[in-house]
């Protein structure tokens, strides 16, 4: 029996890319549980919508399983099973402070590579730490060398899904109601006060006001923590005026890979979606970036070094047009290549890791990454 530990909607969505790798195997029963987390709003609805068996946390933490899989690290020491931990975003980018209770005891390290979460009572907690890029092995060796023997490079499912969807760009654009003569501006915001939404909340109003509606479409991607932290009604209410002026809003359950694949510009911050935007070839523009919160050795740190910035001063339209002419093809290639060192191979590598952990023979069929389904918008 395999236990899927869901902390947040974001981690739950990420875990589904892994769980589907065993979906046709009659030998494997998959069950879910909801782990305690400050951002647990919306998780019960997400898991409930899957139609899966959901165990209460108290039951899950007192039962033994053949394998557990998680995309976040909170409370995992309470689970009795070999444990695979995968990243819940594009690698390990955001810095956290190592603490002993409430007291800081060390420097800042990337979340997911820190000993505070990877170790429990001095022992390595996961049986396997799945990495996206081989460069992360060196970073892990510096921050938590005890975990290095259980680390394995498997690749990145979102990179592979996005790359597989790029040939379907025209289909995705039609689903987003982008006319042939229009350019699509995708705005992506992660959560928190340092995010694009936190620092520049009026950007969307300016975009839909300054960009001629017959020439541009503006689509907004918000991190699920914004949707479920503030409430779906509240988010729609905050953007009601911009929605009336032509803004399109992607709901949290829609597929964001297809939205990025459709873009002519991607405006973002230090969230994973902005980083994944480098895979598309569209100009990626930063509208605020808390440099001190991002590991400069990470892929996101690499993006900050090469991406142009959007300024509140001056015409937004003129800035976007200028950036489109200045950004040459291949401008973000090195950044995109730093997301994964196993492009197109996540399904094969991750399935091999799962079946090795279960001590089962893999199915003979070769897994193939499917392109993202067509996106849809808030109506």
SULSUL-V796114 format. One record per helix or strand of 3 or more residues. SS is the DSSP state (H for helix, E for strand). FROM is the first residue (numbers start at 0). LEN is the number of residues. If there is no record, write none. Layout:
ss=SS from=FROM len=LEN
ss=SS from=FROM len=LEN
This chain:
ss=E from=1 len=5
ss=H from=8 len=14
ss=E from=29 len=5
ss=H from=42 len=6
ss=E from=52 len=3
ss=H from=56 len=4
ss=E from=66 len=4
ss=H from=75 len=3
ss=E from=82 len=3
ss=E from=93 len=7
ss=E from=102 len=8
ss=H from=114 len=4
ss=E from=127 len=4
ss=H from=134 len=9
ss=H from=144 len=6
ss=E from=150 len=3
ss=H from=156 len=19
ss=E from=182 len=7
ss=H from=195 len=4
ss=H from=202 len=8
ss=E from=215 len=7
ss=H from=223 len=7
ss=H from=231 len=7
ss=H from=239 len=5
ss=H from=255 len=6
ss=E from=264 len=4
ss=H from=271 len=8
ss=E from=282 len=4
ss=H from=290 len=3
ss=H from=298 len=8
ss=H from=315 len=11
ss=H from=332 len=5
ss=H from=345 len=13
